[in-house]
Amino acid sequence: MKLESVPTRPEAGDPSAGSGGRLGRRSFMVGVPAAAAGLALAPSAFAISRQDLNASASWAAAPVSAAPAADNQINNQTIRQVVHLSVGGDSLRVKLSNRYGTSTLVVSAATIGVSAGNENAQAGSARTLTFNGRTFFTIPAFGELYSDWIGWNVPSQSDLVIDVYIASNTSSGTSPLTLHNARPAGQVLSYLANGNVAGTPTFPTVASRTAWYFLTGVDVSNSRSPGSVCCFGDSITDGSWSTIGANARYPDYLAQRLLAASPSAPMGVVNLGIGGNRVLATGTGDSALARFDRDVLAQTGVYNIVVLEGINDISGGATAPRIIDGHRQLIRRAHSKGKKIYGATLTPYGNAPEAREAERQAVNAWIRSSGEYDAVIDFDAAVRDPANPRVMLAMYDSGDTLHPNSAGYAAMANAVPLSLFAGPRPRLL
């Protein structure tokens, strides 16, 4: 089906009409004559912007549901959240989520700026986020929203701050909060200040939290990027016990490797790990089977998926055949959407009983030998002790015999063959 270019008027804030707004865009329409279907459709009905055509996920977090409580309350406060982009571009947009909320979430203001370290932002860098042109907006129960595109040249590996002002009290009712709890996984800090101080360079912090609230993604538009890789898994993907504030999870190191290997065609990497996550059962967050479509297949410009899931199922008593059946479902669903999906072997858990170790070995044997994944990434081999393969090398062990330290996460990233991700982005045109 051919797509035809249709010029549009400059958007509000377009640099061609003045400074400080979004880039101008071209729209594309599916070339089906309306008369052929007996319809009279406005040209904007199927408009696809230039940014949309070149969009890739650059940062993401998988949300979970949290009951309203004092330790996650936001009450007439601004929360400043730091994100580390994997790939840059000439435009960006932000995704906010009320996926688990049972009532409408009102966002009274939101901004994005360049981090100056910790809770502070570079002076003059703040940009207002709008949603369908509005600076004050609502997210319906169970809903998610993309912001409007902002024309802004942001480099790869940028640290940005995203401020969200909530004028109401999130603990005044019974609606769950939608957040990504990074305690101890993820190793990030977000900052709270009283009132509306969105965009303030020096942030008047009154408290900090180890979570991202309502914030689930940042997309960039980059015509040179071949798309993004999604790292899907549990706390080991999420980066539990990595160095705080250092972006030292294995997906972070993978993003650095991909950028160094191809700086002229940078590929994004997004981390969709949840600490405690399981393939089969809901525990910490929805199960992998329940969240795969929303957290992975719906990610912008993701054509490659790395799956590292199953160790928590084994700890919960699941058998290898059941876990393998769950993996097969993920493979089928990825392939049905034209995605490449790679199976990562389960890393050692030194303190696990022998019966659980046998299940881990059985899952790994299937990943390595079945040929059902498009390729195998052997994280187990990358971090295990050759003299005692059921345990992690001491130099990679965070101390709990399960989670790697930052050096271990780097070793995992170094075990990923970058050739898996070669090839151009699939195009509509």
ABEGO torsion letter per residue (X at the ends): XBBBBBBBBBBBGBAAAEBGBBBBBBBBBBBBBAAAAGBBBBAAAABBBAAAAABBBABBBBBBBBBBBAAABBBGBBBBBBBBBABBBABBBBBBBAAABABBBBBABBBBBBBAEEABBBBGABBBBBBGGBABBBBBBGBBBBBBBBBBBBBBGBBBBBBBBBABBAAABABBBBBBBAOABGGBBBBBBBEBABGBABBBBABBBBBBBGBABBBBBBAABAEBBBBBEBAAAAGBGBBBGAGABAAAAAAAAAAAABAABBBBBBBABBBGBBAABBBBEBBAAAAAAAAAAABBGBABBBBBBGAAAAAAGBBAAAAAAAAAAAAAAAAAAGBBBBBBBBBBBAABBAAAAAAAAAAAAAAAAAGABABBBBAAAAABBAABAABBBAAABAGAGABBBAAAAAAAAAABBAAAABEBBBBAX
